[in-house]
Amino acid sequence: MPEFMLRKTMIFNEEIHHENGPVSSQPRQRAAIIAIVNNPFAGTYAEDLQIAMDDLKPLGLMMTDKLIESMGGVDGIDGYGKAAVAGENGELEHTALWHVPGGYSMRERLGEAKAIVPSAMKVGGTGCRIDVPLGHINAAYVRSHFDAMEVGVPDGPRANEILFALAMTKGPRIHNRMGGLTMDEVKGEDGLR
Protein backbone atom coordinates (compact mmCIF):
# COMPACT_ATOMS: atom_id res chain seq x y z
CA MET A 1 0.00 0.00 0.00
CA PRO A 2 1.59 3.33 -1.03
CA GLU A 3 1.99 5.94 1.67
CA PHE A 4 1.40 9.63 1.00
CA MET A 5 2.91 11.13 4.16
CA LEU A 6 1.66 14.69 4.66
CA ARG A 7 4.39 17.31 5.14
CA LYS A 8 2.30 20.48 5.27
CA THR A 9 -0.92 22.23 4.29
CA MET A 10 -1.57 25.87 3.50
CA ILE A 11 -4.82 27.79 3.00
CA PHE A 12 -5.22 30.85 0.78
CA ASN A 13 -8.26 33.12 1.27
CA GLU A 14 -9.21 36.26 -0.59
CA GLU A 15 -12.16 38.61 -0.90
CA ILE A 16 -12.46 40.59 -4.11
CA HIS A 17 -14.31 43.90 -3.74
CA HIS A 18 -13.83 45.43 -7.20
CA GLU A 19 -11.98 45.06 -10.50
CA ASN A 20 -11.49 48.70 -11.49
CA GLY A 21 -15.25 49.26 -11.41
CA PRO A 22 -17.57 50.17 -8.56
CA VAL A 23 -17.16 48.38 -5.25
CA SER A 24 -19.43 45.35 -5.16
CA SER A 25 -22.08 45.15 -2.46
CA GLN A 26 -21.20 41.45 -2.16
CA PRO A 27 -17.46 40.65 -2.39
CA ARG A 28 -16.45 37.48 -4.18
CA GLN A 29 -14.66 34.96 -2.02
CA ARG A 30 -12.01 32.62 -3.41
CA ALA A 31 -10.11 30.14 -1.29
CA ALA A 32 -7.71 27.28 -1.91
CA ILE A 33 -5.92 24.68 0.15
CA ILE A 34 -2.75 22.85 -0.79
CA ALA A 35 -1.18 19.76 0.71
CA ILE A 36 2.38 18.64 0.15
CA VAL A 37 2.84 14.87 0.41
CA ASN A 38 5.63 12.47 -0.41
CA ASN A 39 5.30 10.73 -3.78
CA PRO A 40 5.74 6.97 -3.26
CA PHE A 41 6.09 6.52 -7.05
CA ALA A 42 8.83 9.14 -7.58
CA GLY A 43 11.77 7.92 -9.63
CA THR A 44 10.06 4.66 -10.62
CA TYR A 45 7.53 3.40 -13.13
CA ALA A 46 4.44 1.72 -11.67
CA GLU A 47 1.99 0.14 -14.08
CA ASP A 48 -0.99 0.19 -11.71
CA LEU A 49 -1.48 3.59 -10.11
CA GLN A 50 -5.27 3.53 -9.70
CA ILE A 51 -5.12 1.47 -6.53
CA ALA A 52 -3.49 4.46 -4.80
CA MET A 53 -6.54 6.71 -5.35
CA ASP A 54 -8.29 5.11 -2.38
CA ASP A 55 -5.30 5.95 -0.16
CA LEU A 56 -5.79 9.65 -0.97
CA LYS A 57 -9.52 9.82 -0.17
CA PRO A 58 -9.01 10.74 3.53
CA LEU A 59 -6.66 13.55 2.45
CA GLY A 60 -9.25 14.85 -0.02
CA LEU A 61 -11.98 14.88 2.62
CA MET A 62 -9.73 16.53 5.23
CA MET A 63 -8.69 19.25 2.77
CA THR A 64 -12.30 19.81 1.69
CA ASP A 65 -13.48 20.15 5.28
CA LYS A 66 -10.69 22.62 6.15
CA LEU A 67 -11.40 24.65 3.03
CA ILE A 68 -15.14 24.85 3.70
CA GLU A 69 -14.46 25.85 7.30
CA SER A 70 -12.06 28.60 6.16
CA MET A 71 -14.84 29.99 3.95
CA GLY A 72 -17.33 30.19 6.81
CA GLY A 73 -19.31 27.11 5.86
CA VAL A 74 -20.87 25.50 2.83
CA ASP A 75 -23.62 28.12 2.29
CA GLY A 76 -22.96 30.13 -0.85
CA ILE A 77 -20.15 27.98 -2.27
CA ASP A 78 -20.94 27.82 -5.97
CA GLY A 79 -17.59 27.23 -7.70
CA TYR A 80 -14.74 24.74 -7.47
CA GLY A 81 -11.60 23.33 -9.05
CA LYS A 82 -8.58 21.13 -8.37
CA ALA A 83 -4.94 20.85 -9.40
CA ALA A 84 -1.76 18.92 -8.72
CA VAL A 85 1.98 19.32 -9.31
CA ALA A 86 4.39 16.40 -9.25
CA GLY A 87 7.93 17.21 -8.17
CA GLU A 88 10.87 16.65 -10.52
CA ASN A 89 11.16 12.88 -9.96
CA GLY A 90 7.46 12.37 -10.53
CA GLU A 91 5.46 12.03 -13.73
CA LEU A 92 2.30 13.68 -14.96
CA GLU A 93 0.29 10.52 -14.36
CA HIS A 94 1.08 10.76 -10.64
CA THR A 95 -0.89 14.01 -10.52
CA ALA A 96 -3.88 12.24 -12.06
CA LEU A 97 -4.19 10.31 -8.79
CA TRP A 98 -5.99 13.45 -7.54
CA HIS A 99 -8.97 13.24 -9.94
CA VAL A 100 -11.17 11.01 -7.81
CA PRO A 101 -10.07 11.84 -4.23
CA GLY A 102 -9.95 15.60 -4.86
CA GLY A 103 -13.02 15.99 -7.04
CA TYR A 104 -15.33 13.54 -5.34
CA SER A 105 -14.47 14.83 -1.87
CA MET A 106 -15.68 18.30 -2.80
CA ARG A 107 -18.78 16.95 -4.53
CA GLU A 108 -19.60 14.79 -1.50
CA ARG A 109 -19.35 17.68 0.94
CA LEU A 110 -21.12 20.20 -1.31
CA GLY A 111 -24.13 17.94 -1.86
CA GLU A 112 -25.84 18.51 -5.19
CA ALA A 113 -22.75 19.48 -7.22
CA LYS A 114 -23.37 18.23 -10.77
CA ALA A 115 -20.63 19.78 -12.94
CA ILE A 116 -17.27 18.21 -13.60
CA VAL A 117 -14.55 19.63 -11.35
CA PRO A 118 -12.13 21.62 -13.55
CA SER A 119 -8.58 20.33 -13.26
CA ALA A 120 -4.97 21.27 -14.03
CA MET A 121 -1.93 19.04 -13.66
CA LYS A 122 1.80 19.41 -14.31
CA VAL A 123 5.31 18.40 -13.32
CA GLY A 124 7.49 21.17 -11.89
CA GLY A 125 10.37 22.07 -9.64
CA THR A 126 10.42 23.39 -6.10
CA GLY A 127 8.54 26.67 -5.85
CA CYS A 128 6.55 26.04 -9.03
CA ARG A 129 3.07 27.55 -9.06
CA ILE A 130 -0.12 26.32 -10.72
CA ASP A 131 -3.42 27.92 -11.70
CA VAL A 132 -6.37 26.01 -10.27
CA PRO A 133 -9.16 26.33 -12.87
CA LEU A 134 -12.56 27.26 -11.47
CA GLY A 135 -16.09 26.66 -12.69
CA HIS A 136 -19.67 26.62 -11.40
CA ILE A 137 -20.54 23.55 -9.29
CA ASN A 138 -23.76 22.70 -11.13
CA ALA A 139 -23.45 24.01 -14.68
CA ALA A 140 -20.21 24.13 -16.68
CA TYR A 141 -21.67 26.75 -19.07
CA VAL A 142 -22.02 29.48 -16.43
CA ARG A 143 -19.39 31.91 -17.80
CA SER A 144 -19.50 34.20 -14.76
CA HIS A 145 -17.63 31.52 -12.79
CA PHE A 146 -14.80 30.81 -15.28
CA ASP A 147 -11.66 31.79 -13.39
CA ALA A 148 -8.40 30.47 -11.97
CA MET A 149 -6.62 30.87 -8.66
CA GLU A 150 -2.83 30.62 -8.55
CA VAL A 151 -1.32 28.60 -5.71
CA GLY A 152 2.12 27.43 -4.71
CA VAL A 153 4.67 27.39 -1.92
CA PRO A 154 8.35 28.34 -1.99
CA ASP A 155 9.55 24.99 -0.58
CA GLY A 156 7.52 22.52 -2.58
CA PRO A 157 6.91 20.28 -4.21
CA ARG A 158 10.36 18.84 -3.66
CA ALA A 159 11.66 16.26 -6.14
CA ASN A 160 9.96 13.35 -4.36
CA GLU A 161 6.71 15.11 -3.47
CA ILE A 162 3.32 16.00 -4.94
CA LEU A 163 1.38 19.20 -4.30
CA PHE A 164 -2.38 18.62 -4.28
CA ALA A 165 -4.75 21.62 -4.43
CA LEU A 166 -8.48 22.27 -4.06
CA ALA A 167 -10.21 25.62 -4.57
CA MET A 168 -13.73 26.96 -4.06
CA THR A 169 -15.57 30.22 -4.64
CA LYS A 170 -18.60 32.07 -3.39
CA GLY A 171 -20.15 34.23 -6.09
CA PRO A 172 -19.37 35.09 -9.71
CA ARG A 173 -16.42 37.16 -10.95
CA ILE A 174 -16.81 40.76 -9.85
CA HIS A 175 -18.24 42.87 -12.71
CA ASN A 176 -18.79 39.79 -14.91
CA ARG A 177 -20.46 40.87 -18.14
CA MET A 178 -19.62 38.29 -20.79
CA GLY A 179 -23.12 36.84 -21.14
CA GLY A 180 -23.82 33.15 -21.37
CA LEU A 181 -25.88 31.03 -19.02
CA THR A 182 -26.71 32.94 -15.84
CA MET A 183 -26.96 31.43 -12.37
CA ASP A 184 -30.73 31.88 -12.26
CA GLU A 185 -31.03 29.87 -15.52
CA VAL A 186 -29.15 26.83 -14.16
CA LYS A 187 -31.23 23.65 -14.28
CA GLY A 188 -28.54 21.50 -12.60
CA GLU A 189 -29.60 18.32 -14.40
CA ASP A 190 -26.59 17.31 -16.48
CA GLY A 191 -23.69 19.36 -15.15
CA LEU A 192 -23.65 21.50 -18.29
CA ARG A 193 -26.71 23.79 -18.10
N, C-alpha and C positions, 0 to 999 in steps of 0.2 A: 504494500500500500504506500503510495507516494506521500511524502509529508511536505506541506507548504507552511513552514514555520513563519509566523508573523513577526516582522521586525518593528514596524511602526505603522501608525495611521495618521492622517492629517485631514482636517475638515476646512473647506473654503466656503465662506458665506459672503454674499453681497446683496445689497439693495440698490436698484437702479431707479433714480428719481426723474431724470430727463436725459435726452440725447440731443442736445442743442435746441430743443423746442421748449414749450412750457413745462413746468414741473407737474408731474402726474399726481393726481389725487390718490392713486393707489400705486406705490412703488412695485416694481417687479423684483421678485426674489429669485436668485439663482444660488445653488449650493452644490458642492461636490465633496466626495470623500475619496481618499486614496488609501490603499494598503500596499505595503511593500512586503513581499514574502520571498522565501528562497524558492528557486526553481529546481525541483528534483530531476528535471530532464536536461538541464544545462550541460552542454558539451557532449551530449550523446544523441543517438537517434533511437527513438522508441516507436515501434509500429502502432501500438495500441495506446492512444492517449485518452480516449473517451472515458475509460474507467476512472480517471482522475477527476472528472467533473463532479462526481458525488462528494469527493473529499473537500471540494471548495464550497459546497452549499452552505455550511454553517458560517463561513466567512461572508458570503453574499448576504445572508440574513442579518448578521451582526452589523455589517456596513450599512445596509438599508435602514435598520432600526436607528442607528446613530445619526444617519443623515436626516431621517424624518424628525427625530427629536430636535436636531439642530435648527430645523425649519419651523419649529413650534407646533408640530403635529401634522397629520395627514390632510386636514381640511385645506382645500385650495390648491393642492399639488396637482398640476395639470400638464406637466412636461417631464420627460426623462431621457436619459441616454447612458451609454457605458463605453469604456475604452480600456485598453491594456497595452503595456509596453514591456517587451521582453528585453532583458539586459543582453550584453554583447555575446555571451555564450549560448543564448537561447535562439529559438527560431520562431518565425511568425505563427506557426501552428500552435505553439505553446500559449500564445495570447488567446487563441480561439477557445481554450479551456473555459474562458470567462463567459461565453455566450449563454449557456444555460444557468449556471449559478448566479451570475450578475443580473441577467434579464428577468429570470423567473422569480428571483427574490423580490425585486421591486414590484413586479406584477402581483405577486402573492400579497404583499403588504398594502398595495394601493387598491386592491379589490377588483373593480370592474375594468381595469386597463385592457384595452383591446388591440391597440396598435403595436406593431413591432418596435422593439427598443433599438433606436439608432445606435450604431457601433463603429468604433475606429480602433485599429490595431496596428502596431508597428514594432520593429526591433530598433533599439537605440542605446546610446551610451549613458553613463552616469550624468544626471542633470538634464537629460532630454525631457522635453515637454510634449504634451499631446492635447489636441482639441477634442473634447468630448462632444459629439454631435447631439443635438437636442431636438425633440419633436413632441407633438401633442400625444398624451397617453391613450386617447381613444380614436383618433382620426389622423392618419398620416398626411392628409391633404390640407390640414389647417396651417396655412403659411405663416400666420402670426407667431407661431411657436418654433419656426426654423431658426436655429441658433447654434452656437457652440461655446463651450466654456473651457478655457485653457487651464490645464493642471500640470503639476510637476513638482519635484523636490530637488534641491541641490545635490543630495547624497544618494540618489537612487534613480532608476534601478541599477544596482551594481551588476557586474558581469554575470553572476549566478543568481539573479533575482528577477522577479516580475513585479511590475506596478499594475495593480488593478484599480479601476476608477468607476464610480457611479455618480451621476448628477441628476438633479431634479430642479424644477422651476415652479413658481406660483405666478401665473399671469402671462400674458403675451408680451412680445417685445414692446418696449415703450415707443410710442408714436408709430406703431406698425400701420402701414397704409398701402400694402401691396396687393390687396384684394384676396381672391380665393375663398375657400370655404371658411366661414366664420364659426366661432365657438357655439353660437346659438343655433347653427344649422347642423351640428354634429348629430348623427343618428347612433353612432357607436355600435353598429352591427357587425361590420367586417374589418375594422381596424383601419379602413381607408377613409370613409366618409362619415 
